Amino acid sequence: MNPPTPARKRPLDLAADHPWWTILAALALVVAVLILFWDWNWFKGPIERRVEARTGRSFDIGGNLDVALGRVTTIRADALSFGNADWSEDPMMAALDRLELQFEPLPLLFKGEVRIPEVRLQRPRLRLEAAPGGKGGNWDFVEVDEDGEPPRLDRLWIEDGQLRYLNAARETDVTLDVASRPADKPGDAPPVAIVGGGRWSGNTFTVEGRAESPLELRDTDQPYRIDLHAQAGATRAHARGNLINPFRIRDFDLQLALAGANLADLYPLIGVATPDTPPYSLDGRLTRDRAGDRVTWHYDDFGGKVGDSDLGGKASVTTGGDRPFLRANLVSKQLDFDDLAGFVGAAPDAGRGETTNAELKAKASERAARAKVLPDTPYELGKLRAMDADVRWKVGRINAPSLPLDDMDAHLFLDNGLLRLDPLNFGVAGGNLRSTIRMDARESPIRTDAQISARRLELNKLLPNLELARDAVGRVGGDIRVTGTGNSIARMLATADGDIALGMGRGQVSNLLMELAGLDIYEALKFLIGKDRKIAIRCAFGDFDVKDGIMHARALAFDTTDTIIVGKGQVSLRDETLDLELRPRPKDRSILSLRSPLVASGTFKDPSFRPDMARLGLRGAIALALGSITPPAALLATLELGPGEDSACGGQYAK
């Protein structure tokens, strides 16, 4: 009997006995296929469409897109470009050869935090353009989301970057080369070096310097430090310090130094109009704040020099209204008076020791060669209408060797071409000169109204360079009220109408001075070789009617106990000429008294004071019209006549 045949074993069928093996095998196969054939470029289309939907601009990844997965995932994308606004002539706002971005996926998955350890940009190109209408620019997108926490960026490296800013309306086209530099300390974000230039408000300029990494812009708890030098022509600026949250361009806290040949050069750069000045150098704190559409730049606690004068204080410029508005509170401890020449269309002195520039030196030479002295440089109506202003300026001491000026207090208002100086006050010769000036430049020519009052000016201080007047005693006062039309000081005065009245009450003066004025040779020689003495002044006054730039003398007299001088004639503000006849008559009896009229003639620049030789020896009719030599009623309030019989001011002699 044969043994039984063993049963044949059934082959192992994992798929039938264990279905999950089939699933695992299929998944493994899919993973293997994905590893072999996966292409991250499949995501380029969705990414591009997502960016376009959020910004309204085209976005293109023209090169390869690759992702290296890991605890720190790295994304690499080549040939990226971002579209420009429809109104721009250039279709591209931004482009770069390669973007390499690292991010941490786990904090994003579990905490919703976006952490980016590093971003590297190769040859980025960014073009910023102001919109043609003057508001906004190509940086305004369809959808801008400022809510939520911004990404935490740790490190940015820029290789061969370039930023270009254009504003056609302001004639501005600036190109900056930007490149990262090694950090000063390990672990710090690398700073960037900046160099470039172009045209700013039509002026060629350059800029260079250093700034912290742009990633620091997002860290609002830490200030963002910059150190930049810029130059436009002769104007130089050095900005250094902190920007606070400048990623949203809101707050600044910088130390800004400005220097240049002429403050007027700032007008095309920043829109602030100033008169011509000598070279200047200022340094102060620059900040900025915003209220709606109004942006105010503050320049506080600044100090420095303008010409040979010190200047400090604070100033601000507000934009966003119809015109820029300048508000300033200025202080000078010592002012060189000729540094104010630009305010009246003149140029400061250019002699030895004076601070000036080539342009103003040429103007000073031209002025010196002119036959006339009144400034005839026209005011620029465009500047007077281009901004509004409220400026207060106080000066503690004025350096003016040829003028008896002590101090100054000026308050300037400018509103759409209407300029007021209210007040414009000077301390003069121990007294004061108070003025209110109104210039209406809303139409051409400018109409000017001036009201000036002089009070308690001391006679000896009014004539500081005249030896014989050193011991003179007396106080001068008066009022000037004139109006005129013209776009320069010379034209305004050439058309002036109004009244000018000046006078002096009781005082004393050198007898020698009066004897010389009266041409009493015997008495003059006596005091020249002997001892001079003082004589009392009863009064002195001049009252002029001004019509079409001509000052006509209505009353003109100088009365002392020793001599009386009366005059007549006119002064032409139009032609800058003198035509006055002064008739002196000594009150004593001198055998050599010539009693000749004195003639003041010539020009403002070259006046002459001489006896009328044709009338020498003639006693004439000096007593004619002397029945009442009294000052005009308008002057009585300003004259300090004083008590006593000898203060009758001319009337006693006439009797």
Phi, psi and omega in degrees: 000131183278145178290156183290147180280128180296149182287139179286133180285139177281133180302146180291125180240089183298325181295325181277318183281327183227089183300330183294335175297325178297318180296314180298319180296319180296317179297318179298320179295319180297316180298317180299318179295318179297318179298320183284325189242359184298139179224115180294345178297344176300337183271355182299315181300308179301321180295315181299317181293324180295316180295317179300320181294325184276336186244341185076014180238153176290146177220132186223130171258094187281345181248208185278145172243127184219147179228129174254105184288153179165182177303322168246109184271139180245128177250131178236133178220137183248151173056059178269146176214146182232130188289159182262173175295155184299329185279352183281148177284337180260127183289342185251129173270323182213150177202153173205153182289318181209139172246128175234114188234129175256138173214159182257113185287327185297312176300330178291319183288318189262335183239349183073018180264138177259109180247123182239100181297325184204143171230132177237129181242127177253122179050053175289144177230120182236128181242114178253130183228134173285143182292150181302328181285351178097351179241131179073193182190192182287358175275358176270121184248170180298315182234121178235116183250109179257003181280161178081171180281135176289161178300149175270110183254126185261327187206133177230131178237122181250126179247115175056055180269161179213133177238131178236133179238130181232137173216094186298322182297328180259013179052048183240130177211104187239134176236127181239132171269130185233132179211140179287151177233154180304142180292151179292325181235145177301135180094342178283153175292137182293133176287174179237143173264139184234131175211141180169204182165200182146226180233130177239118184051041177082359183250132178294133180212163178230157178213144174205156179162205187215144178219159176295169178303138177304338178295334179292346180299332182278344183273092184286347179279342181241135179292149179260116188267139175226160175209098187234142173244133178226152179215132175231106186061235179271358182269128182237144178224142177228110180253126178213146181137215192242141166251128182256116182053048180286354178302328175256012172051060182241312190237142179227148173211089187236155167262121186240121175257131178238138178210150180182182182275338187198125179299335179296339179292345180286341185302309179289343183274316185233000175081010178261119184271128174226158175288170176298139178224163170291177179305147184226160176208117184229153178213129182199186184262128180251123175226172181211144172220163185229138174224099185066234179275354182272129176241128182241124175261127182251133174240097190251155174052038180272159178205161179159208183225147169233111187065234178256020181245145173274151182212131178212180178130213180216153181211156176215150177232124180251128177245167180109352176261198179295325180216154172301145180240121179258127173235130184213148173232103189251149180221135173231128175287319178219128182243128170279115193301325183289350173291347176273000187303326181298336180292336180248014176082016178253183179239143178294162178301148182238025181282186182299135178085351181272138177273124182208186175228173186299320182294312181289329176296320177295321178295321179295321178294319178296319179296318181296331181277347181284153178280341182251159184249337181290131182299132180241013177288123183293143170290146179274106184299326180300321179290319181294335181261354189274345184209164172248159185204154171217100188234126175248135183223121177243134182238127182282324182211139180246130176263105180215087187305326183265359181230142183274053182269141182251303183211181183210144173221112184232141176228115184253132174239135177226122183224101175053045176093353177261113183253134175230136168250104187213092006262171164235095187245138175235140164280123186228123172048045179081351177245212181213153177239111184251131187225151167229120183242134177232122180238119181258101180259017178290338174230164178242133005281165180293137173258128184241133173240128181231132174234119185229132177236135177250134181222133169058041175281127185277129188301315183293330178280336176291334181239062187292336184264003181257112185301318184290344180263002186299322182262012179292149179230136178156157181236135185253142175214172179165180181220144176232127176224109182222154172230150179198163178236139181156154184264013174215165179300317181298316181290324178300313182289330180292340181247013190291144170233147176151209183222143175227122180221124179228146180201166179223141178266214185299141177187203176209157182211163178297130176297326179298319179299317181288323178296320177295320178298324180272001180056035175274090190299317184299311181294321181296315179297321181300317181281335178292321182264351179243213183258127178289158176222169182260145175235153184281143173259128174279311179187167171209141181202154174220127182235119186237138169264130183250124180218122179052040175083007180246125176268113178259127181286117174272325178206132183212116183204153175220115188238125173231175177290346185253326185212148171235136178238127174239152185217170176207169177126202184209162175233126182263111173285339180287312182260354182060049180233157178246140175211077183238140174245122181247121183255105178270142175222108177299146181268351175262178180251109180239134184293341181251012181293120184275329177051042180267143174299147174256140183244123172261115183219193181089205183242169177301325182281328183224072181282158175229148181224105190216157175286151176275094186295335180295336182251014183298132178087346178277132180279342172056203183244053184297332182278353180296141177064018179263011182301332179210088176266083180235149182293152177300150181303328182296338182267346187301325182288340183262343184269137175259082186289328177078168184275171171106163183294332187272013181249028183284353172056067171092325184296323180298320180293320181299327180287000000 
